[in-house]
Amino acid sequence: MAEKTGQAYRFEEAELPELISGLQDGRYDASIAAITVTAEREAQVDFTHPFFSTGLAIATSMNESNWTTALSRFFSWEFLVALSALCIVLMAVGALLWLFERKKNSEMFGGTPIKGLGASFWWAAVTMTTVGYGDKSPTTLGGRIIGLVWMFAAIIIISSFTAAIATSLTVSQLASSIESVDDLYGAKVVTVSDSASEKFLSSISVKHKTTSDLMQALEQLKEGKIDAVVYDKPILQYFRNTRFSDSIAVLQGEIERQDYAIGLPTNSPYRESFNEQVLTVLESNEWKEIKQKYLGEE
């Protein structure tokens, strides 16, 4: 565009918020990047005709599950918390039973406190799981009352703990099963702060974390620390093609339409000439080759 208009220029790098504020305070004559045209930004600055129409997209991990990842889930924080809570409940019920049975039923629950509590813990576990080997059973009235209450309570408790443990074991598999926006609910999602993608996720109430470094988020996705990265599709495509081709996939389709345009100060004298040149570039074969080279698009 500069060559055809004879316009001298120089590039200066800036973060996204500065690209807009720099136009407002006169630091920049134009801002060109992945700047999405929005009503909020249009009220602050002017834009040329869009030079690229795209949308948001979801990047997920391509890593396939194997026995090591399956094993690692058993050592996840969520699983250990659920398992610890279950053991505490079993120990509490077992200890209560032991207090009633330790003297009058010493054959099954007697001996040293450690031995007696161990037997009670075993009884609570097999009773809750309905295995019921029958090698341990209460004989006192208090012990049988505890046993009866525990049998009914265990039906509810085991269902709750089973759900908690199942969730902890499968949450890390969400990345491989994310196929649409609906799958983002409950997943570990990261996006870039102060971006159109952050506003979109907030608008549909998807819990997410933000970062100022997209590369860091993609590295976390590659390592399996998060489930998805939501951001501008062409940028995700570019990094996927150049750095993460064997570990990250960008889902087909676009979530929310976005139009990229060159930002200009309000009433900029360059607007008409830039608009003419943008349309000229979009009609050229060179522009198609550029898109194919960097984004893999026809």
C-alpha positions as MATLAB code, in Angstrom:
seq = 'MAEKTGQAYRFEEAELPELISGLQDGRYDASIAAITVTAEREAQVDFTHPFFSTGLAIATSMNESNWTTALSRFFSWEFLVALSALCIVLMAVGALLWLFERKKNSEMFGGTPIKGLGASFWWAAVTMTTVGYGDKSPTTLGGRIIGLVWMFAAIIIISSFTAAIATSLTVSQLASSIESVDDLYGAKVVTVSDSASEKFLSSISVKHKTTSDLMQALEQLKEGKIDAVVYDKPILQYFRNTRFSDSIAVLQGEIERQDYAIGLPTNSPYRESFNEQVLTVLESNEWKEIKQKYLGEE';
ca = [
       0.000    0.000    0.000;
       2.807    2.401    0.908;
       4.673    1.629   -2.291;
       1.678    2.356   -4.488;
       0.822    5.581   -2.684;
       4.411    6.767   -2.268;
       3.886    6.986    1.486;
       6.973    6.887    3.746;
       6.495    4.999    7.003;
       8.166    3.211    9.881;
       6.921    0.408   12.123;
       6.714    0.652   15.895;
       5.627   -2.328   18.015;
       2.985   -1.848   20.700;
       0.535   -3.895   22.747;
      -3.094   -4.020   21.649;
      -4.436   -1.349   24.078;
      -1.688    1.055   22.924;
      -2.625    0.546   19.300;
      -5.937    2.233   20.057;
      -4.784    4.825   22.605;
      -1.849    5.766   20.360;
      -4.295    6.764   17.627;
      -6.296    8.860   20.041;
      -3.373   10.848   21.436;
      -1.629   11.351   18.088;
       1.351    9.041   18.582;
       0.386    6.871   15.601;
      -0.961    7.692   12.163;
      -2.221    4.130   11.693;
      -2.399    0.876   13.641;
      -2.336   -2.416   11.779;
      -2.551   -5.797   13.491;
      -5.235   -8.292   14.434;
      -7.441   -5.395   15.492;
     -11.087   -6.424   15.516;
     -13.562   -3.744   14.522;
     -16.043   -3.299   17.360;
     -18.641   -0.670   18.184;
     -16.647    0.317   21.266;
     -13.463    0.894   19.258;
     -15.324    2.609   16.421;
     -16.484    5.201   18.945;
     -12.842    5.931   19.784;
     -11.092    5.771   16.393;
     -11.783    5.277   12.695;
     -11.182    2.159   10.618;
     -10.502    1.361    6.995;
     -12.424   -1.270    5.097;
     -11.774   -4.702    6.682;
      -8.783   -6.466    5.143;
      -9.565   -9.850    6.698;
     -12.797  -11.482    7.880;
     -12.428  -14.322   10.332;
     -13.625  -15.311   13.794;
     -12.646  -16.792   17.107;
     -11.548  -20.408   17.273;
     -10.683  -23.104   19.793;
      -7.254  -24.704   20.004;
      -7.019  -28.095   21.708;
      -4.295  -30.603   22.380;
      -3.627  -33.379   19.876;
      -1.879  -35.565   22.439;
      -3.524  -38.980   22.577;
      -4.174  -40.659   25.879;
      -1.810  -43.430   26.869;
      -1.110  -45.484   29.952;
       1.184  -42.812   31.411;
      -1.442  -40.073   31.193;
      -4.079  -42.439   32.552;
      -1.805  -43.284   35.464;
      -1.039  -39.643   36.124;
      -4.733  -38.927   36.701;
      -4.624  -41.157   39.771;
      -2.099  -38.751   41.249;
      -3.979  -35.580   40.409;
      -4.852  -33.179   43.191;
      -8.603  -33.641   42.694;
      -8.347  -37.421   42.931;
      -6.182  -37.326   46.057;
      -8.567  -34.892   47.773;
     -11.583  -37.106   47.016;
      -9.748  -40.233   48.144;
      -8.537  -38.566   51.358;
     -12.041  -37.372   52.211;
     -13.396  -40.889   51.666;
     -10.748  -42.390   53.961;
     -11.560  -39.854   56.685;
     -15.255  -40.784   56.558;
     -14.430  -44.501   56.697;
     -12.084  -43.970   59.629;
     -14.689  -41.914   61.522;
     -17.391  -44.573   61.102;
     -14.938  -47.338   61.907;
     -13.732  -45.591   65.058;
     -17.310  -45.094   66.265;
     -18.064  -48.782   65.748;
     -14.823  -49.760   67.490;
     -15.867  -47.849   70.623;
     -18.927  -50.100   70.951;
     -17.352  -53.382   69.862;
     -13.813  -53.349   71.273;
     -14.756  -54.954   74.615;
     -17.809  -57.112   73.910;
     -16.615  -58.247   70.472;
     -12.887  -58.419   71.048;
     -12.509  -61.405   68.745;
     -13.277  -59.252   65.697;
     -12.475  -55.716   66.846;
     -10.245  -56.250   69.896;
      -6.505  -56.243   70.393;
      -4.402  -53.114   70.270;
      -6.111  -49.842   69.270;
      -4.325  -49.897   65.923;
      -5.447  -53.466   65.226;
      -9.016  -52.757   66.354;
      -9.305  -49.530   64.345;
      -7.867  -51.303   61.322;
     -10.529  -53.996   61.564;
     -13.235  -51.339   61.948;
     -11.918  -49.429   58.937;
     -12.042  -52.641   56.898;
     -15.622  -53.310   58.018;
     -16.717  -49.752   57.083;
     -15.117  -50.075   53.642;
     -16.617  -53.457   52.695;
     -20.012  -52.425   54.066;
     -20.034  -49.194   52.060;
     -19.068  -50.948   48.837;
     -21.661  -53.697   49.509;
     -18.923  -56.298   49.177;
     -19.608  -57.557   52.693;
     -17.205  -60.447   53.140;
     -18.872  -61.280   56.495;
     -15.558  -61.733   58.286;
     -16.362  -58.723   60.490;
     -19.778  -57.868   61.904;
     -21.016  -55.941   64.960;
     -22.702  -57.805   67.797;
     -23.603  -55.040   70.256;
     -26.821  -53.034   69.981;
     -24.925  -49.796   69.484;
     -22.681  -51.387   66.878;
     -25.623  -52.789   64.922;
     -27.414  -49.446   64.981;
     -24.262  -47.826   63.571;
     -24.080  -50.581   60.961;
     -27.709  -50.091   59.930;
     -27.355  -46.304   59.640;
     -24.084  -46.692   57.783;
     -25.603  -49.049   55.219;
     -28.240  -46.516   54.213;
     -25.915  -43.511   54.429;
     -23.303  -45.317   52.350;
     -25.694  -45.530   49.389;
     -25.686  -41.730   49.129;
     -22.051  -41.259   50.099;
     -20.650  -43.798   47.664;
     -22.592  -42.171   44.808;
     -21.188  -38.751   45.679;
     -17.629  -39.964   46.032;
     -17.861  -42.033   42.867;
     -18.926  -38.924   40.954;
     -16.129  -36.852   42.496;
     -13.476  -39.433   41.709;
     -14.808  -39.992   38.193;
     -14.683  -36.248   37.571;
     -11.090  -36.019   38.782;
     -10.083  -38.881   36.506;
     -11.811  -37.599   33.381;
     -11.381  -33.817   33.604;
      -7.952  -34.033   31.978;
      -9.529  -35.809   29.005;
     -11.732  -32.842   28.155;
      -9.189  -31.479   25.689;
      -9.584  -34.449   23.387;
     -13.383  -34.272   23.571;
     -13.784  -30.512   23.017;
     -15.529  -30.109   19.705;
     -17.597  -26.953   20.184;
     -18.279  -24.008   22.467;
     -20.617  -26.134   24.581;
     -17.678  -28.337   25.568;
     -15.832  -25.367   27.088;
     -18.088  -25.328   30.153;
     -16.212  -27.028   32.964;
     -12.953  -27.165   30.984;
      -9.725  -25.298   31.749;
      -9.865  -22.455   29.238;
      -7.316  -19.696   28.679;
      -7.500  -16.615   26.449;
      -5.625  -13.358   25.976;
      -6.550  -10.516   28.316;
      -8.332   -7.415   26.969;
      -9.239   -9.220   23.751;
     -12.444   -9.866   21.851;
     -12.170  -13.526   22.856;
     -12.142  -12.616   26.560;
     -15.291  -10.547   26.134;
     -16.955  -13.355   24.223;
     -16.190  -15.983   26.886;
     -17.464  -13.654   29.609;
     -20.645  -12.977   27.648;
     -21.520  -16.689   27.518;
     -20.407  -17.308   31.131;
     -17.542  -19.690   30.344;
     -15.064  -19.697   33.217;
     -11.587  -18.893   31.953;
      -8.200  -17.524   32.852;
      -6.377  -14.793   30.962;
      -2.786  -14.230   29.976;
      -0.863  -11.503   28.173;
       1.335  -14.124   26.507;
      -0.408  -16.316   23.940;
       2.699  -18.458   23.430;
       2.736  -19.315   27.123;
      -0.892  -20.426   26.912;
      -0.160  -22.609   23.894;
       2.806  -24.182   25.686;
       0.515  -25.024   28.614;
      -1.959  -26.534   26.164;
       0.799  -28.616   24.601;
       1.865  -29.890   28.041;
      -1.722  -30.812   28.967;
      -1.974  -28.277   31.803;
      -5.068  -26.690   30.254;
      -7.816  -27.977   27.962;
      -8.328  -25.210   25.409;
      -7.149  -21.818   24.195;
      -9.755  -19.509   22.673;
      -8.465  -16.698   20.496;
      -8.446  -15.272   16.967;
      -8.480  -18.113   14.464;
      -5.766  -16.851   12.069;
      -3.313  -16.283   14.912;
      -3.971  -19.737   16.336;
      -3.595  -21.188   12.831;
      -0.276  -19.415   12.318;
       1.283  -20.658   15.542;
      -0.153  -24.111   15.006;
       1.403  -24.302   11.527;
       4.786  -22.858   12.536;
       5.444  -24.159   16.063;
       2.841  -26.664   17.254;
       1.943  -28.698   14.185;
       2.420  -32.007   15.991;
       0.758  -31.139   19.290;
      -2.087  -28.648   18.819;
      -5.193  -28.664   16.638;
      -7.409  -25.707   15.743;
     -11.046  -26.736   15.462;
     -12.840  -26.158   12.190;
     -15.317  -23.335   11.957;
     -15.452  -19.959   13.614;
     -17.198  -19.056   16.840;
     -17.781  -15.337   16.449;
     -17.211  -13.250   13.337;
     -14.382  -10.737   13.436;
     -13.308   -8.159   10.886;
      -9.723   -6.930   10.990;
      -9.122   -3.398    9.755;
      -6.459   -0.703    9.924;
      -7.097    1.706   12.768;
      -6.833    5.418   12.037;
      -7.252    8.597   14.081;
     -10.688   10.159   13.765;
     -10.991   12.169   10.533;
      -7.639   10.867    9.293;
      -6.578   12.266    5.900;
      -5.304    8.792    4.958;
      -8.643    7.057    5.183;
      -9.770    7.339    1.549;
      -6.417    6.404    0.022;
      -6.009    3.496    2.456;
      -9.502    2.221    1.673;
      -8.752    2.234   -2.040;
      -5.481    0.370   -1.555;
      -7.019   -2.196    0.836;
      -9.559   -3.153   -1.809;
      -6.822   -3.366   -4.437;
      -4.735   -5.698   -2.251;
      -7.700   -7.943   -1.449;
      -8.303   -8.510   -5.167;
      -4.679   -9.471   -5.862;
      -3.260  -12.973   -6.197;
      -0.420  -11.928   -3.924;
      -2.851  -11.577   -1.013;
      -4.176  -15.088   -1.618;
      -0.625  -16.429   -1.606;
       0.118  -14.638    1.660;
      -2.905  -16.210    3.347;
      -1.951  -19.633    2.039;
       1.634  -19.254    3.237;
       0.913  -18.167    6.787;
      -2.538  -19.591    7.545;
      -2.825  -22.598    5.247;
      -5.943  -21.125    3.647;
      -6.908  -21.222    0.002;
];
